[in-house]
């Protein structure tokens, strides 16, 4: 069973994980685990109160197959630094990481995006939020992008982000992921 961990924090952008979570949760081959820094209840940007399953300190990196980092203004405020060591360890060991919206700036600050193709809300935004970032030549002007084990997406691309995660984790074949995408993005269903 693949274990997908979602980091929750006060002010996380709840809609950015709203499409991917049900698809992962209903699939028998995956376990969806929500965690926060201290394991205590957090409140999303939309006011949704969530009690995570576990605290950061109780996680083992080897048990994580994919780490999902939703956006939220906390990243822009320099918060959530407690997850840096885990994120770097997962990256260094080749584990998958998905970051959307402001969470992409965190990956840039850690140097993860310097050598990989990636996207974010905007290249100027990424540079402003991560002055140490040197990967501008790898920036892709697209809504979501996967390179090796890293998935990045713009804050307006929750559906594209979900699609990339489905493909990365093999939850859906690329053909089924495209059908799902067309349904949720464009209201088009094909058999």
mmCIF file of the C-alpha atoms, coordinates in Angstrom:
data_MODEL
# 
_entry.id   MODEL 
# 
loop_
_atom_site.group_PDB 
_atom_site.id 
_atom_site.type_symbol 
_atom_site.label_atom_id 
_atom_site.label_alt_id 
_atom_site.label_comp_id 
_atom_site.label_asym_id 
_atom_site.label_entity_id 
_atom_site.label_seq_id 
_atom_site.pdbx_PDB_ins_code 
_atom_site.Cartn_x 
_atom_site.Cartn_y 
_atom_site.Cartn_z 
_atom_site.occupancy 
_atom_site.B_iso_or_equiv 
_atom_site.pdbx_formal_charge 
_atom_site.auth_seq_id 
_atom_site.auth_comp_id 
_atom_site.auth_asym_id 
_atom_site.auth_atom_id 
_atom_site.pdbx_PDB_model_num 
ATOM 1   C CA . UNK A 1 1   ? 0.000   0.000  0.000   1.00 0.00 ? 1   UNK A CA 1 
ATOM 2   C CA . UNK A 1 2   ? 1.375   3.407  -0.995  1.00 0.00 ? 2   UNK A CA 1 
ATOM 3   C CA . UNK A 1 3   ? 1.231   6.039  1.723   1.00 0.00 ? 3   UNK A CA 1 
ATOM 4   C CA . UNK A 1 4   ? 0.471   9.586  0.654   1.00 0.00 ? 4   UNK A CA 1 
ATOM 5   C CA . UNK A 1 5   ? 1.013   12.226 3.308   1.00 0.00 ? 5   UNK A CA 1 
ATOM 6   C CA . UNK A 1 6   ? -0.594  15.668 3.179   1.00 0.00 ? 6   UNK A CA 1 
ATOM 7   C CA . UNK A 1 7   ? 0.888   18.446 5.317   1.00 0.00 ? 7   UNK A CA 1 
ATOM 8   C CA . UNK A 1 8   ? -1.805  20.600 6.917   1.00 0.00 ? 8   UNK A CA 1 
ATOM 9   C CA . UNK A 1 9   ? -1.233  23.907 8.697   1.00 0.00 ? 9   UNK A CA 1 
ATOM 10  C CA . UNK A 1 10  ? -3.320  26.875 9.758   1.00 0.00 ? 10  UNK A CA 1 
ATOM 11  C CA . UNK A 1 11  ? -4.382  28.684 6.607   1.00 0.00 ? 11  UNK A CA 1 
ATOM 12  C CA . UNK A 1 12  ? -3.731  25.837 4.145   1.00 0.00 ? 12  UNK A CA 1 
ATOM 13  C CA . UNK A 1 13  ? -5.534  26.278 0.821   1.00 0.00 ? 13  UNK A CA 1 
ATOM 14  C CA . UNK A 1 14  ? -8.195  23.590 1.195   1.00 0.00 ? 14  UNK A CA 1 
ATOM 15  C CA . UNK A 1 15  ? -9.419  23.735 -2.415  1.00 0.00 ? 15  UNK A CA 1 
ATOM 16  C CA . UNK A 1 16  ? -5.960  22.875 -3.740  1.00 0.00 ? 16  UNK A CA 1 
ATOM 17  C CA . UNK A 1 17  ? -6.242  19.313 -2.430  1.00 0.00 ? 17  UNK A CA 1 
ATOM 18  C CA . UNK A 1 18  ? -10.027 18.967 -2.803  1.00 0.00 ? 18  UNK A CA 1 
ATOM 19  C CA . UNK A 1 19  ? -9.917  17.116 -6.135  1.00 0.00 ? 19  UNK A CA 1 
ATOM 20  C CA . UNK A 1 20  ? -7.059  14.758 -5.424  1.00 0.00 ? 20  UNK A CA 1 
ATOM 21  C CA . UNK A 1 21  ? -7.975  13.665 -1.885  1.00 0.00 ? 21  UNK A CA 1 
ATOM 22  C CA . UNK A 1 22  ? -11.234 11.799 -2.688  1.00 0.00 ? 22  UNK A CA 1 
ATOM 23  C CA . UNK A 1 23  ? -9.664  9.949  -5.605  1.00 0.00 ? 23  UNK A CA 1 
ATOM 24  C CA . UNK A 1 24  ? -6.727  8.817  -3.487  1.00 0.00 ? 24  UNK A CA 1 
ATOM 25  C CA . UNK A 1 25  ? -8.892  8.024  -0.473  1.00 0.00 ? 25  UNK A CA 1 
ATOM 26  C CA . UNK A 1 26  ? -11.261 5.731  -2.362  1.00 0.00 ? 26  UNK A CA 1 
ATOM 27  C CA . UNK A 1 27  ? -8.459  3.691  -3.946  1.00 0.00 ? 27  UNK A CA 1 
ATOM 28  C CA . UNK A 1 28  ? -7.606  0.506  -1.996  1.00 0.00 ? 28  UNK A CA 1 
ATOM 29  C CA . UNK A 1 29  ? -3.916  0.585  -2.921  1.00 0.00 ? 29  UNK A CA 1 
ATOM 30  C CA . UNK A 1 30  ? -3.345  3.948  -1.223  1.00 0.00 ? 30  UNK A CA 1 
ATOM 31  C CA . UNK A 1 31  ? -3.478  5.275  2.303   1.00 0.00 ? 31  UNK A CA 1 
ATOM 32  C CA . UNK A 1 32  ? -4.068  9.008  2.686   1.00 0.00 ? 32  UNK A CA 1 
ATOM 33  C CA . UNK A 1 33  ? -2.521  10.409 5.848   1.00 0.00 ? 33  UNK A CA 1 
ATOM 34  C CA . UNK A 1 34  ? -2.984  13.990 7.028   1.00 0.00 ? 34  UNK A CA 1 
ATOM 35  C CA . UNK A 1 35  ? -0.426  15.454 9.409   1.00 0.00 ? 35  UNK A CA 1 
ATOM 36  C CA . UNK A 1 36  ? 0.440   18.787 10.964  1.00 0.00 ? 36  UNK A CA 1 
ATOM 37  C CA . UNK A 1 37  ? 3.461   20.088 12.818  1.00 0.00 ? 37  UNK A CA 1 
ATOM 38  C CA . UNK A 1 38  ? 2.095   19.172 16.229  1.00 0.00 ? 38  UNK A CA 1 
ATOM 39  C CA . UNK A 1 39  ? -0.781  16.858 15.321  1.00 0.00 ? 39  UNK A CA 1 
ATOM 40  C CA . UNK A 1 40  ? -3.315  19.364 16.615  1.00 0.00 ? 40  UNK A CA 1 
ATOM 41  C CA . UNK A 1 41  ? -6.376  20.689 14.800  1.00 0.00 ? 41  UNK A CA 1 
ATOM 42  C CA . UNK A 1 42  ? -5.735  23.232 12.071  1.00 0.00 ? 42  UNK A CA 1 
ATOM 43  C CA . UNK A 1 43  ? -8.079  25.613 10.284  1.00 0.00 ? 43  UNK A CA 1 
ATOM 44  C CA . UNK A 1 44  ? -7.917  25.951 6.510   1.00 0.00 ? 44  UNK A CA 1 
ATOM 45  C CA . UNK A 1 45  ? -8.107  29.190 4.590   1.00 0.00 ? 45  UNK A CA 1 
ATOM 46  C CA . UNK A 1 46  ? -11.788 28.407 3.992   1.00 0.00 ? 46  UNK A CA 1 
ATOM 47  C CA . UNK A 1 47  ? -12.466 27.929 7.725   1.00 0.00 ? 47  UNK A CA 1 
ATOM 48  C CA . UNK A 1 48  ? -12.561 24.121 7.611   1.00 0.00 ? 48  UNK A CA 1 
ATOM 49  C CA . UNK A 1 49  ? -11.297 22.656 10.875  1.00 0.00 ? 49  UNK A CA 1 
ATOM 50  C CA . UNK A 1 50  ? -9.308  19.465 10.415  1.00 0.00 ? 50  UNK A CA 1 
ATOM 51  C CA . UNK A 1 51  ? -7.841  17.122 13.009  1.00 0.00 ? 51  UNK A CA 1 
ATOM 52  C CA . UNK A 1 52  ? -4.784  15.497 11.414  1.00 0.00 ? 52  UNK A CA 1 
ATOM 53  C CA . UNK A 1 53  ? -4.017  11.813 11.868  1.00 0.00 ? 53  UNK A CA 1 
ATOM 54  C CA . UNK A 1 54  ? -0.466  12.286 13.135  1.00 0.00 ? 54  UNK A CA 1 
ATOM 55  C CA . UNK A 1 55  ? 2.186   14.837 14.097  1.00 0.00 ? 55  UNK A CA 1 
ATOM 56  C CA . UNK A 1 56  ? 5.301   15.575 12.083  1.00 0.00 ? 56  UNK A CA 1 
ATOM 57  C CA . UNK A 1 57  ? 7.645   14.182 14.753  1.00 0.00 ? 57  UNK A CA 1 
ATOM 58  C CA . UNK A 1 58  ? 5.834   10.832 14.647  1.00 0.00 ? 58  UNK A CA 1 
ATOM 59  C CA . UNK A 1 59  ? 6.458   10.332 10.922  1.00 0.00 ? 59  UNK A CA 1 
ATOM 60  C CA . UNK A 1 60  ? 9.145   8.122  9.434   1.00 0.00 ? 60  UNK A CA 1 
ATOM 61  C CA . UNK A 1 61  ? 10.486  9.266  6.059   1.00 0.00 ? 61  UNK A CA 1 
ATOM 62  C CA . UNK A 1 62  ? 10.773  5.678  4.845   1.00 0.00 ? 62  UNK A CA 1 
ATOM 63  C CA . UNK A 1 63  ? 6.998   5.258  5.274   1.00 0.00 ? 63  UNK A CA 1 
ATOM 64  C CA . UNK A 1 64  ? 6.179   8.165  2.948   1.00 0.00 ? 64  UNK A CA 1 
ATOM 65  C CA . UNK A 1 65  ? 5.693   7.476  -0.765  1.00 0.00 ? 65  UNK A CA 1 
ATOM 66  C CA . UNK A 1 66  ? 4.438   10.964 -1.653  1.00 0.00 ? 66  UNK A CA 1 
ATOM 67  C CA . UNK A 1 67  ? 4.423   14.208 0.307   1.00 0.00 ? 67  UNK A CA 1 
ATOM 68  C CA . UNK A 1 68  ? 1.794   16.764 -0.723  1.00 0.00 ? 68  UNK A CA 1 
ATOM 69  C CA . UNK A 1 69  ? 2.304   20.407 0.243   1.00 0.00 ? 69  UNK A CA 1 
ATOM 70  C CA . UNK A 1 70  ? -0.801  22.560 -0.310  1.00 0.00 ? 70  UNK A CA 1 
ATOM 71  C CA . UNK A 1 71  ? -0.449  26.302 -0.686  1.00 0.00 ? 71  UNK A CA 1 
ATOM 72  C CA . UNK A 1 72  ? -1.375  29.018 1.764   1.00 0.00 ? 72  UNK A CA 1 
ATOM 73  C CA . UNK A 1 73  ? -0.014  32.354 2.891   1.00 0.00 ? 73  UNK A CA 1 
ATOM 74  C CA . UNK A 1 74  ? 1.965   30.700 5.717   1.00 0.00 ? 74  UNK A CA 1 
ATOM 75  C CA . UNK A 1 75  ? 4.652   29.803 3.151   1.00 0.00 ? 75  UNK A CA 1 
ATOM 76  C CA . UNK A 1 76  ? 4.917   33.459 2.106   1.00 0.00 ? 76  UNK A CA 1 
ATOM 77  C CA . UNK A 1 77  ? 5.206   34.463 5.771   1.00 0.00 ? 77  UNK A CA 1 
ATOM 78  C CA . UNK A 1 78  ? 8.190   32.174 6.316   1.00 0.00 ? 78  UNK A CA 1 
ATOM 79  C CA . UNK A 1 79  ? 6.226   29.687 8.412   1.00 0.00 ? 79  UNK A CA 1 
ATOM 80  C CA . UNK A 1 80  ? 6.217   25.866 8.123   1.00 0.00 ? 80  UNK A CA 1 
ATOM 81  C CA . UNK A 1 81  ? 10.011  25.645 8.394   1.00 0.00 ? 81  UNK A CA 1 
ATOM 82  C CA . UNK A 1 82  ? 9.588   22.616 10.654  1.00 0.00 ? 82  UNK A CA 1 
ATOM 83  C CA . UNK A 1 83  ? 8.962   20.477 7.582   1.00 0.00 ? 83  UNK A CA 1 
ATOM 84  C CA . UNK A 1 84  ? 12.235  21.405 5.847   1.00 0.00 ? 84  UNK A CA 1 
ATOM 85  C CA . UNK A 1 85  ? 14.334  18.473 7.122   1.00 0.00 ? 85  UNK A CA 1 
ATOM 86  C CA . UNK A 1 86  ? 11.699  15.905 6.134   1.00 0.00 ? 86  UNK A CA 1 
ATOM 87  C CA . UNK A 1 87  ? 11.194  17.495 2.715   1.00 0.00 ? 87  UNK A CA 1 
ATOM 88  C CA . UNK A 1 88  ? 14.916  17.504 1.971   1.00 0.00 ? 88  UNK A CA 1 
ATOM 89  C CA . UNK A 1 89  ? 15.318  13.913 3.151   1.00 0.00 ? 89  UNK A CA 1 
ATOM 90  C CA . UNK A 1 90  ? 12.456  12.772 0.922   1.00 0.00 ? 90  UNK A CA 1 
ATOM 91  C CA . UNK A 1 91  ? 13.935  14.625 -2.048  1.00 0.00 ? 91  UNK A CA 1 
ATOM 92  C CA . UNK A 1 92  ? 17.425  13.227 -1.466  1.00 0.00 ? 92  UNK A CA 1 
ATOM 93  C CA . UNK A 1 93  ? 16.077  9.673  -1.276  1.00 0.00 ? 93  UNK A CA 1 
ATOM 94  C CA . UNK A 1 94  ? 14.039  10.050 -4.480  1.00 0.00 ? 94  UNK A CA 1 
ATOM 95  C CA . UNK A 1 95  ? 10.605  10.109 -2.880  1.00 0.00 ? 95  UNK A CA 1 
ATOM 96  C CA . UNK A 1 96  ? 7.843   12.033 -4.650  1.00 0.00 ? 96  UNK A CA 1 
ATOM 97  C CA . UNK A 1 97  ? 6.856   15.527 -3.521  1.00 0.00 ? 97  UNK A CA 1 
ATOM 98  C CA . UNK A 1 98  ? 3.940   17.575 -4.819  1.00 0.00 ? 98  UNK A CA 1 
ATOM 99  C CA . UNK A 1 99  ? 3.767   21.318 -4.134  1.00 0.00 ? 99  UNK A CA 1 
ATOM 100 C CA . UNK A 1 100 ? 1.140   23.761 -5.328  1.00 0.00 ? 100 UNK A CA 1 
ATOM 101 C CA . UNK A 1 101 ? 0.883   27.545 -5.232  1.00 0.00 ? 101 UNK A CA 1 
ATOM 102 C CA . UNK A 1 102 ? 2.941   29.152 -2.438  1.00 0.00 ? 102 UNK A CA 1 
ATOM 103 C CA . UNK A 1 103 ? 4.344   25.755 -1.392  1.00 0.00 ? 103 UNK A CA 1 
ATOM 104 C CA . UNK A 1 104 ? 6.441   25.853 -4.585  1.00 0.00 ? 104 UNK A CA 1 
ATOM 105 C CA . UNK A 1 105 ? 8.332   28.802 -3.075  1.00 0.00 ? 105 UNK A CA 1 
ATOM 106 C CA . UNK A 1 106 ? 9.303   26.562 -0.164  1.00 0.00 ? 106 UNK A CA 1 
ATOM 107 C CA . UNK A 1 107 ? 10.788  24.001 -2.566  1.00 0.00 ? 107 UNK A CA 1 
ATOM 108 C CA . UNK A 1 108 ? 12.651  26.847 -4.283  1.00 0.00 ? 108 UNK A CA 1 
ATOM 109 C CA . UNK A 1 109 ? 13.992  28.097 -0.947  1.00 0.00 ? 109 UNK A CA 1 
ATOM 110 C CA . UNK A 1 110 ? 15.292  24.596 -0.187  1.00 0.00 ? 110 UNK A CA 1 
ATOM 111 C CA . UNK A 1 111 ? 17.104  24.480 -3.559  1.00 0.00 ? 111 UNK A CA 1 
ATOM 112 C CA . UNK A 1 112 ? 14.983  21.594 -4.828  1.00 0.00 ? 112 UNK A CA 1 
ATOM 113 C CA . UNK A 1 113 ? 13.838  23.457 -7.949  1.00 0.00 ? 113 UNK A CA 1 
ATOM 114 C CA . UNK A 1 114 ? 17.257  24.660 -9.069  1.00 0.00 ? 114 UNK A CA 1 
ATOM 115 C CA . UNK A 1 115 ? 17.987  21.658 -11.285 1.00 0.00 ? 115 UNK A CA 1 
ATOM 116 C CA . UNK A 1 116 ? 14.491  20.391 -12.159 1.00 0.00 ? 116 UNK A CA 1 
ATOM 117 C CA . UNK A 1 117 ? 11.887  21.650 -14.594 1.00 0.00 ? 117 UNK A CA 1 
ATOM 118 C CA . UNK A 1 118 ? 9.037   23.144 -12.589 1.00 0.00 ? 118 UNK A CA 1 
ATOM 119 C CA . UNK A 1 119 ? 6.303   25.743 -12.418 1.00 0.00 ? 119 UNK A CA 1 
ATOM 120 C CA . UNK A 1 120 ? 4.674   28.018 -9.840  1.00 0.00 ? 120 UNK A CA 1 
ATOM 121 C CA . UNK A 1 121 ? 2.286   30.952 -9.765  1.00 0.00 ? 121 UNK A CA 1 
ATOM 122 C CA . UNK A 1 122 ? 4.735   33.034 -11.811 1.00 0.00 ? 122 UNK A CA 1 
ATOM 123 C CA . UNK A 1 123 ? 8.497   33.172 -12.299 1.00 0.00 ? 123 UNK A CA 1 
ATOM 124 C CA . UNK A 1 124 ? 8.711   36.677 -10.804 1.00 0.00 ? 124 UNK A CA 1 
ATOM 125 C CA . UNK A 1 125 ? 6.745   35.514 -7.774  1.00 0.00 ? 125 UNK A CA 1 
ATOM 126 C CA . UNK A 1 126 ? 9.053   32.539 -7.283  1.00 0.00 ? 126 UNK A CA 1 
ATOM 127 C CA . UNK A 1 127 ? 12.157  34.742 -7.504  1.00 0.00 ? 127 UNK A CA 1 
ATOM 128 C CA . UNK A 1 128 ? 10.707  37.279 -5.068  1.00 0.00 ? 128 UNK A CA 1 
ATOM 129 C CA . UNK A 1 129 ? 9.733   34.661 -2.495  1.00 0.00 ? 129 UNK A CA 1 
ATOM 130 C CA . UNK A 1 130 ? 12.963  32.647 -2.825  1.00 0.00 ? 130 UNK A CA 1 
ATOM 131 C CA . UNK A 1 131 ? 15.930  34.992 -3.433  1.00 0.00 ? 131 UNK A CA 1 
ATOM 132 C CA . UNK A 1 132 ? 18.333  32.023 -3.269  1.00 0.00 ? 132 UNK A CA 1 
ATOM 133 C CA . UNK A 1 133 ? 16.516  30.281 -6.139  1.00 0.00 ? 133 UNK A CA 1 
ATOM 134 C CA . UNK A 1 134 ? 18.694  29.733 -9.239  1.00 0.00 ? 134 UNK A CA 1 
ATOM 135 C CA . UNK A 1 135 ? 16.438  27.586 -11.402 1.00 0.00 ? 135 UNK A CA 1 
ATOM 136 C CA . UNK A 1 136 ? 14.833  30.288 -13.572 1.00 0.00 ? 136 UNK A CA 1 
ATOM 137 C CA . UNK A 1 137 ? 16.095  28.630 -16.755 1.00 0.00 ? 137 UNK A CA 1 
ATOM 138 C CA . UNK A 1 138 ? 14.148  25.480 -15.779 1.00 0.00 ? 138 UNK A CA 1 
ATOM 139 C CA . UNK A 1 139 ? 10.868  27.332 -15.180 1.00 0.00 ? 139 UNK A CA 1 
ATOM 140 C CA . UNK A 1 140 ? 7.953   26.086 -17.300 1.00 0.00 ? 140 UNK A CA 1 
ATOM 141 C CA . UNK A 1 141 ? 5.151   28.480 -18.224 1.00 0.00 ? 141 UNK A CA 1 
ATOM 142 C CA . UNK A 1 142 ? 2.408   25.921 -17.597 1.00 0.00 ? 142 UNK A CA 1 
ATOM 143 C CA . UNK A 1 143 ? -0.190  25.170 -14.935 1.00 0.00 ? 143 UNK A CA 1 
ATOM 144 C CA . UNK A 1 144 ? 1.376   21.959 -13.601 1.00 0.00 ? 144 UNK A CA 1 
ATOM 145 C CA . UNK A 1 145 ? 4.595   20.133 -14.307 1.00 0.00 ? 145 UNK A CA 1 
ATOM 146 C CA . UNK A 1 146 ? 6.335   16.933 -13.213 1.00 0.00 ? 146 UNK A CA 1 
ATOM 147 C CA . UNK A 1 147 ? 10.051  16.330 -13.442 1.00 0.00 ? 147 UNK A CA 1 
ATOM 148 C CA . UNK A 1 148 ? 11.422  13.138 -11.963 1.00 0.00 ? 148 UNK A CA 1 
ATOM 149 C CA . UNK A 1 149 ? 9.876   12.905 -8.498  1.00 0.00 ? 149 UNK A CA 1 
ATOM 150 C CA . UNK A 1 150 ? 8.765   16.538 -8.113  1.00 0.00 ? 150 UNK A CA 1 
ATOM 151 C CA . UNK A 1 151 ? 5.310   17.837 -9.051  1.00 0.00 ? 151 UNK A CA 1 
ATOM 152 C CA . UNK A 1 152 ? 4.687   21.586 -9.037  1.00 0.00 ? 152 UNK A CA 1 
ATOM 153 C CA . UNK A 1 153 ? 1.591   23.593 -9.876  1.00 0.00 ? 153 UNK A CA 1 
ATOM 154 C CA . UNK A 1 154 ? 0.171   27.080 -9.979  1.00 0.00 ? 154 UNK A CA 1 
ATOM 155 C CA . UNK A 1 155 ? -2.428  28.015 -7.390  1.00 0.00 ? 155 UNK A CA 1 
ATOM 156 C CA . UNK A 1 156 ? -5.078  28.100 -10.116 1.00 0.00 ? 156 UNK A CA 1 
ATOM 157 C CA . UNK A 1 157 ? -4.315  24.533 -11.172 1.00 0.00 ? 157 UNK A CA 1 
ATOM 158 C CA . UNK A 1 158 ? -5.792  22.214 -8.534  1.00 0.00 ? 158 UNK A CA 1 
ATOM 159 C CA . UNK A 1 159 ? -7.211  19.917 -11.226 1.00 0.00 ? 159 UNK A CA 1 
ATOM 160 C CA . UNK A 1 160 ? -3.953  19.826 -13.200 1.00 0.00 ? 160 UNK A CA 1 
ATOM 161 C CA . UNK A 1 161 ? -2.057  19.194 -9.950  1.00 0.00 ? 161 UNK A CA 1 
ATOM 162 C CA . UNK A 1 162 ? -4.332  16.253 -9.137  1.00 0.00 ? 162 UNK A CA 1 
ATOM 163 C CA . UNK A 1 163 ? -3.854  14.819 -12.615 1.00 0.00 ? 163 UNK A CA 1 
ATOM 164 C CA . UNK A 1 164 ? -0.059  14.945 -12.283 1.00 0.00 ? 164 UNK A CA 1 
ATOM 165 C CA . UNK A 1 165 ? -0.259  13.256 -8.881  1.00 0.00 ? 165 UNK A CA 1 
ATOM 166 C CA . UNK A 1 166 ? -2.480  10.495 -10.264 1.00 0.00 ? 166 UNK A CA 1 
ATOM 167 C CA . UNK A 1 167 ? 0.060   9.812  -13.013 1.00 0.00 ? 167 UNK A CA 1 
ATOM 168 C CA . UNK A 1 168 ? 3.112   10.054 -10.708 1.00 0.00 ? 168 UNK A CA 1 
ATOM 169 C CA . UNK A 1 169 ? 1.635   7.593  -8.203  1.00 0.00 ? 169 UNK A CA 1 
ATOM 170 C CA . UNK A 1 170 ? 0.131   5.372  -10.932 1.00 0.00 ? 170 UNK A CA 1 
ATOM 171 C CA . UNK A 1 171 ? -3.256  5.757  -9.240  1.00 0.00 ? 171 UNK A CA 1 
ATOM 172 C CA . UNK A 1 172 ? -4.602  6.228  -12.775 1.00 0.00 ? 172 UNK A CA 1 
ATOM 173 C CA . UNK A 1 173 ? -3.076  5.434  -16.123 1.00 0.00 ? 173 UNK A CA 1 
ATOM 174 C CA . UNK A 1 174 ? -2.245  8.504  -18.191 1.00 0.00 ? 174 UNK A CA 1 
ATOM 175 C CA . UNK A 1 175 ? -5.312  7.765  -20.349 1.00 0.00 ? 175 UNK A CA 1 
ATOM 176 C CA . UNK A 1 176 ? -7.636  7.479  -17.342 1.00 0.00 ? 176 UNK A CA 1 
ATOM 177 C CA . UNK A 1 177 ? -6.060  10.552 -15.762 1.00 0.00 ? 177 UNK A CA 1 
ATOM 178 C CA . UNK A 1 178 ? -6.778  12.482 -18.965 1.00 0.00 ? 178 UNK A CA 1 
ATOM 179 C CA . UNK A 1 179 ? -10.418 11.307 -18.972 1.00 0.00 ? 179 UNK A CA 1 
ATOM 180 C CA . UNK A 1 180 ? -10.763 12.367 -15.331 1.00 0.00 ? 180 UNK A CA 1 
ATOM 181 C CA . UNK A 1 181 ? -9.151  15.712 -16.154 1.00 0.00 ? 181 UNK A CA 1 
ATOM 182 C CA . UNK A 1 182 ? -11.479 16.358 -19.097 1.00 0.00 ? 182 UNK A CA 1 
ATOM 183 C CA . UNK A 1 183 ? -14.506 15.577 -16.924 1.00 0.00 ? 183 UNK A CA 1 
ATOM 184 C CA . UNK A 1 184 ? -13.557 17.850 -14.028 1.00 0.00 ? 184 UNK A CA 1 
ATOM 185 C CA . UNK A 1 185 ? -11.963 20.620 -16.086 1.00 0.00 ? 185 UNK A CA 1 
ATOM 186 C CA . UNK A 1 186 ? -14.226 20.755 -19.133 1.00 0.00 ? 186 UNK A CA 1 
ATOM 187 C CA . UNK A 1 187 ? -17.310 18.709 -18.263 1.00 0.00 ? 187 UNK A CA 1 
ATOM 188 C CA . UNK A 1 188 ? -16.510 16.215 -21.030 1.00 0.00 ? 188 UNK A CA 1 
ATOM 189 C CA . UNK A 1 189 ? -16.790 12.478 -20.426 1.00 0.00 ? 189 UNK A CA 1 
ATOM 190 C CA . UNK A 1 190 ? -15.544 9.881  -22.853 1.00 0.00 ? 190 UNK A CA 1 
ATOM 191 C CA . UNK A 1 191 ? -15.715 6.119  -22.580 1.00 0.00 ? 191 UNK A CA 1 
# 
